[in-house]
Amino acid sequence: MESKRLLILSVSVGHGHARAAEALAAGVEQWFPEHEARHIDLLTLTPALFRKAYKDMYLKLVQNHPEVWAYIYNHFDNSKAGGFFEKMRRKLESACNHQLRRVLGNYAPDYIICTHFMPQQVLARWKRKKRISLPLWSCITDFVAHRFWLEEGMDGYFTATVENEWRMRQRGLADANIYCSGIPVLPSFSPPAEPAAARRQAAGKFSLDPDKLCFLLMGGGAGIGDMQNLAGQIMGLPKGPQLVVLCGNNNKLLGQMRAMDYGTNLLPLGFTNEVAELLSLCDLVITKPGGLTTVECLAMGKPMLIYSPIPGQEEYNADYLLENRAALKAPDASGLMWRIERLLREKGLLSELAANAAALGKPDAARQILATVLGASQ
């Protein structure tokens, strides 16, 4: 088979878009080694000042003014193209124009997949103007596609659910190539062939008890108050679980957690690339319902207790999980503790949620997407 070059474009606003792109690049290396893939964050092709302003605007809105973000999300989802957002897109296009053209010229890709709507908007416009003719694909990283994802000139879309495929066709893509593939995750996020053995191995690695319930708390403290206090409450529960807390790059939180004296029942970790191993050990994930976090948990068959969804995309993700009974949702820190206590009492409920999560999981999504784009047999 002739070797092909695949360019994967993301935008590093949040982590999910880049993680989906990394999953596709890793999938090429593992399943289609005769081909080549390169992942580029579109923002790295823009001036530093523009890059910082673009990222900060989004992060500050969702963290400090979620009601403003909710208005923006819904307003542009229901409005016609043009106006303020069209100006922002043109500014981004202008900022990255030279560097992106240089990348296309030097790398000479045969196919492009976008895991964020911004690069696909720029490239779809170029394609409509006959500036490029490359096959252009979109990989949607949430369970419902905002209008920003819907562009003329795309060769195809990959989406997470049949419902979203239906919604996209209703919104004007009736004749488009839309594949209900799922959202790509790294190959490591697959159910282990021998779950009990994988659990024992991970427990030994992290000095935890494989025979005791283990919960994984993610999110770095955003949206649910004092994480240190919450961890203390969980640790204080009679017959409570072991708790792994992922603090990410929040070094202050990591220091606070490490200062807590709960022996081996509490494991605080900073940034780690071992999330898949931790998921093989844990029985419940307490997290915000980001698109990639959600599909990684589902791919491993792990139920979720979700909190503080970002208005718009994460609310749709939460609705999908709740409708399919793969998660519970807490309105606040107090509600979170009530649900944790309930899950400790009702072991059958935890098993039911886990079975439903496993039924929704699509660990093979990256391979299906790549097989479609590269024209390889599955």
C-alpha positions as CSV (number, residue, x, y, z in Angstrom):
1,M,0.0,0.0,0.0
2,E,1.3,3.5,-0.9
3,S,2.4,5.5,2.1
4,K,0.2,8.5,2.9
5,R,0.8,11.6,5.1
6,L,-1.9,12.7,7.5
7,L,-1.9,16.1,9.1
8,I,-3.9,16.4,12.3
9,L,-4.8,20.0,13.4
10,S,-6.0,20.9,16.9
11,V,-6.3,24.0,19.0
12,S,-5.0,24.0,22.6
13,V,-8.0,25.6,24.3
14,G,-8.6,23.1,27.0
15,H,-6.9,19.7,26.7
16,G,-9.5,17.5,24.9
17,H,-8.9,18.7,21.3
18,A,-5.2,18.0,21.6
19,R,-5.8,14.6,23.3
20,A,-8.1,13.5,20.4
21,A,-5.4,14.6,17.9
22,E,-2.7,12.7,19.9
23,A,-4.9,9.6,19.9
24,L,-5.2,9.7,16.1
25,A,-1.4,10.2,15.7
26,A,-0.8,7.3,18.1
27,G,-3.3,5.2,16.2
28,V,-1.4,5.7,12.9
29,E,1.8,4.6,14.6
30,Q,0.2,1.5,16.1
31,W,-2.3,0.3,13.5
32,F,-1.2,1.9,10.2
33,P,2.6,2.1,10.5
34,E,3.0,2.2,6.7
35,H,1.5,5.8,6.9
36,E,2.8,8.9,8.6
37,A,1.0,11.4,10.9
38,R,1.9,14.8,12.3
39,H,-0.1,16.7,14.9
40,I,0.1,20.4,15.0
41,D,-1.6,22.8,17.4
42,L,-2.9,25.7,15.1
43,L,-2.2,28.2,17.9
44,T,1.5,27.4,17.8
45,L,1.5,28.9,14.3
46,T,0.2,32.3,15.5
47,P,2.1,35.1,17.3
48,A,2.5,34.5,21.1
49,L,0.4,37.5,22.1
50,F,-2.5,36.4,19.9
51,R,-2.1,32.8,21.2
52,K,-2.2,33.9,24.9
53,A,-5.2,36.3,24.3
54,Y,-7.2,33.6,22.5
55,K,-6.6,30.9,25.2
56,D,-7.1,33.3,28.1
57,M,-10.4,34.7,26.8
58,Y,-12.0,31.2,26.7
59,L,-10.5,29.9,30.0
60,K,-11.4,33.0,32.0
61,L,-15.0,33.0,30.7
62,V,-15.6,29.3,31.5
63,Q,-13.9,29.5,34.9
64,N,-15.0,32.9,36.2
65,H,-18.1,33.9,34.1
66,P,-19.8,30.7,33.0
67,E,-23.1,32.5,32.5
68,V,-21.4,34.8,29.9
69,W,-20.0,31.7,28.2
70,A,-23.5,30.1,28.2
71,Y,-24.9,33.2,26.4
72,I,-22.1,33.2,23.9
73,Y,-22.4,29.5,23.2
74,N,-26.1,29.6,22.7
75,H,-26.2,32.9,20.8
76,F,-23.7,31.7,18.2
77,D,-25.2,28.2,18.0
78,N,-28.6,29.7,17.0
79,S,-27.4,32.7,14.9
80,K,-26.4,32.9,11.3
81,A,-22.8,33.0,10.2
82,G,-21.1,36.4,10.3
83,G,-20.8,39.2,12.8
84,F,-18.3,39.1,15.7
85,F,-17.3,35.5,15.3
86,E,-16.6,35.9,11.6
87,K,-14.3,38.7,12.5
88,M,-12.5,36.6,15.1
89,R,-12.1,33.7,12.5
90,R,-10.6,36.1,10.0
91,K,-8.2,37.4,12.6
92,L,-7.1,33.9,13.4
93,E,-6.8,33.1,9.7
94,S,-4.7,36.2,9.2
95,A,-2.5,35.4,12.2
96,C,-1.7,31.8,11.1
97,N,-1.9,32.3,7.3
98,H,1.8,32.4,6.5
99,Q,2.8,29.6,8.9
100,L,-0.1,27.3,8.0
101,R,0.7,27.7,4.3
102,R,4.3,26.9,5.0
103,V,3.3,23.7,6.9
104,L,1.1,22.6,4.1
105,G,3.9,23.2,1.6
106,N,6.7,21.6,3.6
107,Y,4.8,18.6,4.9
108,A,2.6,18.0,1.8
109,P,-0.1,16.0,3.5
110,D,-2.4,13.7,1.6
111,Y,-5.2,14.2,4.2
112,I,-6.1,16.6,7.0
113,I,-8.2,15.8,10.1
114,C,-9.3,18.7,12.4
115,T,-10.1,18.0,16.0
116,H,-11.2,21.7,16.6
117,F,-13.5,23.8,14.5
118,M,-11.1,26.7,14.0
119,P,-8.6,25.0,11.6
120,Q,-11.4,23.4,9.7
121,Q,-13.1,26.8,9.2
122,V,-9.9,28.3,7.9
123,L,-9.2,25.3,5.6
124,A,-12.8,24.8,4.4
125,R,-12.8,28.5,3.3
126,W,-9.5,28.0,1.4
127,K,-11.0,24.9,-0.2
128,R,-14.1,26.7,-1.3
129,K,-11.9,29.3,-2.8
130,K,-9.9,26.6,-4.6
131,R,-6.7,27.5,-2.7
132,I,-6.3,23.9,-1.6
133,S,-7.9,20.6,-2.8
134,L,-6.9,18.2,0.0
135,P,-9.4,15.8,1.6
136,L,-10.5,17.6,4.7
137,W,-12.1,15.8,7.7
138,S,-13.6,16.9,11.0
139,C,-13.5,14.9,14.2
140,I,-16.1,16.4,16.6
141,T,-14.9,16.1,20.3
142,D,-18.2,16.6,22.1
143,F,-21.5,14.7,22.1
144,V,-23.3,17.5,20.3
145,A,-21.9,19.6,17.5
146,H,-22.1,23.4,17.9
147,R,-22.9,25.3,14.6
148,F,-19.2,26.3,14.4
149,W,-18.4,22.7,13.4
150,L,-20.7,22.7,10.4
151,E,-18.8,23.8,7.3
152,E,-19.3,23.5,3.6
153,G,-16.4,21.9,1.8
154,M,-15.7,19.2,4.3
155,D,-15.1,15.6,2.9
156,G,-16.6,14.1,6.0
157,Y,-17.4,14.3,9.8
158,F,-16.8,11.8,12.6
159,T,-19.2,12.1,15.5
160,A,-19.9,10.4,18.8
161,T,-23.6,9.5,18.6
162,V,-26.4,8.6,16.3
163,E,-28.4,11.5,17.7
164,N,-25.7,14.0,16.8
165,E,-25.5,12.7,13.3
166,W,-29.3,13.2,13.1
167,R,-29.0,16.8,14.5
168,M,-26.2,17.6,12.0
169,R,-28.3,16.4,9.0
170,Q,-31.3,18.5,10.4
171,R,-29.0,21.5,10.5
172,G,-28.1,21.5,6.8
173,L,-25.7,18.6,6.3
174,A,-28.3,16.2,4.8
175,D,-26.0,15.0,2.0
176,A,-22.7,15.1,4.0
177,N,-20.5,12.0,4.8
178,I,-21.1,11.6,8.6
179,Y,-19.7,8.6,10.4
180,C,-20.9,7.7,13.9
181,S,-17.4,6.5,14.9
182,G,-17.1,7.8,18.5
183,I,-14.4,10.2,19.7
184,P,-10.8,8.9,19.4
185,V,-8.9,7.9,22.5
186,L,-5.4,6.6,22.9
187,P,-4.9,2.9,22.4
188,S,-4.1,2.5,26.1
189,F,-7.8,3.4,26.9
190,S,-9.2,0.0,26.1
191,P,-10.7,-2.6,28.5
192,P,-8.0,-4.9,29.6
193,A,-8.2,-8.5,28.5
194,E,-7.9,-9.7,32.1
195,P,-9.5,-6.9,34.3
196,A,-8.6,-8.6,37.6
197,A,-5.0,-9.0,36.7
198,A,-4.8,-5.4,35.4
199,R,-6.3,-4.2,38.6
200,R,-3.8,-6.1,40.7
201,Q,-0.9,-4.9,38.7
202,A,-2.0,-1.2,38.9
203,A,-2.7,-1.6,42.6
204,G,0.8,-2.9,43.2
205,K,2.3,-0.1,41.1
206,F,0.5,2.6,43.1
207,S,0.6,0.9,46.5
208,L,-3.2,0.5,46.8
209,D,-5.4,-2.4,47.8
210,P,-6.9,-4.2,44.8
211,D,-9.7,-5.7,46.9
212,K,-11.0,-2.4,48.2
213,L,-13.2,0.1,46.4
214,C,-11.1,2.9,44.8
215,F,-12.5,6.2,43.5
216,L,-10.6,8.6,41.2
217,L,-11.2,12.4,41.7
218,M,-10.3,14.6,38.8
219,G,-10.6,18.3,38.0
220,G,-8.0,20.3,39.9
221,G,-10.6,21.9,42.2
222,A,-12.6,23.9,39.6
223,G,-16.2,24.2,40.4
224,I,-16.7,22.1,43.5
225,G,-15.1,24.2,46.2
226,D,-12.3,23.0,48.5
227,M,-10.8,19.8,47.1
228,Q,-8.8,19.3,50.3
229,N,-12.0,19.4,52.4
230,L,-13.8,17.2,50.0
231,A,-11.1,14.6,50.1
232,G,-11.1,14.7,53.8
233,Q,-14.9,14.1,53.9
234,I,-14.5,11.1,51.6
235,M,-11.7,9.7,53.7
236,G,-13.8,10.2,56.8
237,L,-16.7,8.0,55.6
238,P,-17.3,4.7,57.4
239,K,-16.0,1.9,55.1
240,G,-15.1,4.6,52.6
241,P,-13.1,4.0,49.4
242,Q,-9.5,4.5,48.6
243,L,-9.1,7.8,46.8
244,V,-6.8,8.8,44.0
245,V,-6.7,12.6,43.4
246,L,-5.4,14.0,40.2
247,C,-4.1,17.5,40.8
248,G,-2.8,18.1,37.4
249,N,-0.4,21.1,37.3
250,N,-2.0,22.6,40.5
251,N,1.1,22.3,42.7
252,K,-0.6,24.1,45.6
253,L,-3.4,21.5,45.7
254,L,-0.9,18.7,45.4
255,G,1.0,20.0,48.4
256,Q,-2.2,20.3,50.4
257,M,-3.2,16.7,49.6
258,R,0.2,15.3,50.4
259,A,0.0,17.0,53.8
260,M,-3.2,15.1,54.7
261,D,-2.6,12.0,56.9
262,Y,-4.7,9.1,55.6
263,G,-2.0,6.7,54.9
264,T,-2.2,4.6,51.8
265,N,-6.0,5.2,51.4
266,L,-5.3,8.6,49.8
267,L,-3.0,8.9,46.8
268,P,-2.5,12.5,45.4
269,L,-0.8,12.8,42.1
270,G,0.3,15.7,39.9
271,F,0.3,15.6,36.1
272,T,0.5,12.0,34.9
273,N,0.4,10.0,31.7
274,E,-0.8,6.9,33.6
275,V,-4.5,7.7,33.7
276,A,-5.4,4.5,31.8
277,E,-3.7,2.4,34.4
278,L,-5.4,4.3,37.2
279,L,-8.8,3.7,35.4
280,S,-8.1,0.0,35.3
281,L,-7.9,0.1,39.1
282,C,-10.7,2.5,40.0
283,D,-14.4,1.8,40.4
284,L,-15.8,5.3,40.0
285,V,-14.5,8.6,38.4
286,I,-15.5,11.9,40.0
287,T,-15.0,14.5,37.2
288,K,-16.2,17.3,35.1
289,P,-17.8,15.9,31.9
290,G,-15.3,17.1,29.3
291,G,-15.6,15.3,26.0
292,L,-12.3,13.4,26.1
293,T,-12.4,12.7,29.8
294,T,-15.9,11.3,29.3
295,V,-15.0,9.0,26.4
296,E,-11.8,7.8,28.0
297,C,-13.9,6.7,31.0
298,L,-16.5,5.0,28.8
299,A,-13.9,3.2,26.8
300,M,-12.6,1.7,30.0
301,G,-16.2,0.9,31.2
302,K,-15.9,3.3,34.2
303,P,-19.0,5.0,35.6
304,M,-18.8,8.7,36.5
305,L,-20.1,11.1,39.2
306,I,-20.1,14.4,37.4
307,Y,-20.2,18.0,38.6
308,S,-20.0,21.6,37.4
309,P,-20.3,21.0,33.6
310,I,-19.3,24.0,31.5
311,P,-22.4,25.5,30.0
312,G,-23.1,24.4,26.4
313,Q,-20.9,21.5,25.3
314,E,-20.3,19.8,28.7
315,E,-24.0,20.2,29.6
316,Y,-24.8,18.2,26.5
317,N,-22.2,15.6,27.5
318,A,-23.7,15.3,30.9
319,D,-27.2,14.9,29.5
320,Y,-26.0,12.0,27.3
321,L,-24.4,10.2,30.3
322,L,-27.5,10.7,32.5
323,E,-29.9,9.6,29.8
324,N,-27.9,6.4,29.3
325,R,-27.5,5.9,33.1
326,A,-23.7,5.8,32.9
327,A,-23.3,8.5,35.5
328,L,-24.8,10.4,38.3
329,K,-24.7,14.2,38.5
330,A,-24.1,16.3,41.6
331,P,-25.3,20.0,41.8
332,D,-22.7,21.0,44.4
333,A,-20.1,19.6,46.9
334,S,-22.8,18.6,49.4
335,G,-24.7,16.8,46.7
336,L,-21.5,15.1,45.6
337,M,-21.0,13.7,49.1
338,W,-24.6,12.5,49.3
339,R,-24.2,10.5,46.1
340,I,-20.9,9.0,47.2
341,E,-22.6,7.8,50.3
342,R,-25.4,6.4,48.3
343,L,-23.0,4.5,46.0
344,L,-21.2,3.0,49.0
345,R,-24.6,1.8,50.3
346,E,-26.0,0.6,47.0
347,K,-23.3,-1.5,45.4
348,G,-25.7,-2.8,42.8
349,L,-26.1,0.8,41.5
350,L,-22.4,1.2,41.0
351,S,-22.4,-2.1,39.0
352,E,-25.3,-1.0,36.9
353,L,-23.6,2.3,36.1
354,A,-20.4,0.5,35.1
355,A,-22.2,-1.9,32.8
356,N,-24.0,1.0,31.1
357,A,-20.7,2.9,30.7
358,A,-19.1,-0.1,29.1
359,A,-22.0,-0.4,26.7
360,L,-21.4,3.2,25.5
361,G,-17.6,2.9,25.2
362,K,-15.9,3.0,21.8
363,P,-12.3,2.3,22.4
364,D,-11.8,1.5,18.7
365,A,-12.9,4.9,17.5
366,A,-9.5,6.1,16.4
367,R,-8.9,3.0,14.4
368,Q,-12.3,3.3,12.6
369,I,-11.6,7.0,11.8
370,L,-8.2,6.3,10.4
371,A,-9.4,3.4,8.4
372,T,-12.0,5.6,6.8
373,V,-9.7,8.5,6.1
374,L,-6.7,6.4,4.9
375,G,-8.9,4.1,2.9
376,A,-7.5,1.0,4.7
377,S,-9.5,-2.1,5.6
378,Q,-10.7,-2.3,9.2
